[in-house]
Amino acid sequence: MTPPVSDPRAKTPVWEARADLVVIGSGVAGLTAALRAQALGLHVLVITKAAVADGNTRWAQGGVAVVLEDQHDLDDSVAKHAEDTFTAGAGLCDEAAVRSILDGGPAAVARLRADGARFDASGNGLLARAREGGHSAFRVIHAGGDATGAEVERALVAQAGQAGVPVLEHHIAVDALRTPGGRVAGVTVLDRHGVPGVVRASAVLVASGGIGQLYQATSNPEIATGDGLALALRAGATVADIEFVQFHPTVLYTPGARGRCPLVTEAVRGEGATLVDGAGLPVMRGVHPLGDLAPRDVVSAAITRRMATAPGGVDDHVFLDATSIAGFARRFPTVFAACAALGLDPTVDPIPVTPAAHFSCGGVVTTVDGRSSVGGLYAAGEVARTGLHGANRLASNSLLEGLVVGQRVAEAVAADLAAGLLADPARGRLPSSATAAAADRDSLQRVMSRYAAIGRDADGLAAAGSVLDLSLSDTPLWTHAAVEDAALTVVAQALLAAAVRRTESRGCHVRTDFPGRDDGWRRSQHIRLSPSGQPVLADPIPLEGVA
């Protein structure tokens, strides 16, 4: 390590490291990319702000949606999987990106299985397959019943350990280093004690996951605070579709719960469970042709409407009746254990559930190879917007996207490096400021949950913006909490800006004052930061290599 030249307006970095590629995040996309990049001969460093296995990937229950050769319904195909994805995406999917990513699914799953991931088998020697909301066929492969994410993460972490991929645990990436020409050439980081350092690298991959902690209740872990999205914005990247936050219809209801709530996987409904309200009446009857297996935005909105009428005196949750499912504990051990912790037996008791923030459908605008509009900056996984999800993610497409794009982004970095398209890390400059605007986190989560969740309107969105503005303070980015709070703030501002402008209801963006879909809005909204650091709507920027 060599002493860096530091900006006097920032805390002086006390250490410096170098790499060809620095990966921010250790979930499915990040570790897949790191492993492939190292196999291609690149010097890789992974930065993760918790332990290596503590990201959002391990909480994914449902599975990987993929049409495997000789292991699918007779009338299923990748083309039908794509059609289901288009339907869920409500007109905003990039068709070429969808087909490209889904086409890459079988090979990505084969690689993962070759690396040691074990998926559940059926009695005929084939992989077991489930059907989830929005899918027209049984094409979701799973592991450990309802612990697919945990198995995927286990396999990737084990592979990374065997391959000797270096990982900085409990370090948070703060800001990008940029060259005078605007290309990214590394990142500044803080360790768990706030000690600053610098990693200089020709390429930075943001694979930091989602933004669930914008809300009081979420299926995401506590570390899902949008840090990577904020870093990308401050580096000059464009984000899109940020107003589309998918609320999972069924997280386990606990009175007064805050933070991460246990998920009740959609596959439970795929096995025959039904949603009923406090009076015992079916929630989804007459709402959608697929009933309880309708797309998530439809189910979440239906539950929200039903709760508003307080049937049976219950206005904050409904029930999932899974008592007809044989062998529940064996098929869904994670859900069963979460219920048991609350004294519930799903084989006897209907499970109390409610919608909660689950998945960000938008993010950093990238190609299907992970390239962003900023040279040297790449993104993959939930933090990226490839065009796969559109206005609402199809169930279990996320692990697939992480596997496919994670592989491709490593290959893109290697190609760009070989072609001389990336910056010399020595030219990267430290950020000019070590502060950012941050709102009080509790206030932010309360107003976002109240005004910018499933049902939105102009007055509520304006109120949320006003509360955020009143609680802003210029905060030094010297601790993990400060970096997270600043990230949540700029992401909330971006989401509100996009949600205010989109005067229609589409996918998981529901405007109660504009309840209909308006095809004049069949387009994505792009956002960048202004010179003063405020999210502003911007015209789309074409990216080379977009599929």
Disulfide bonds with the S-S distance in Angstrom:
none
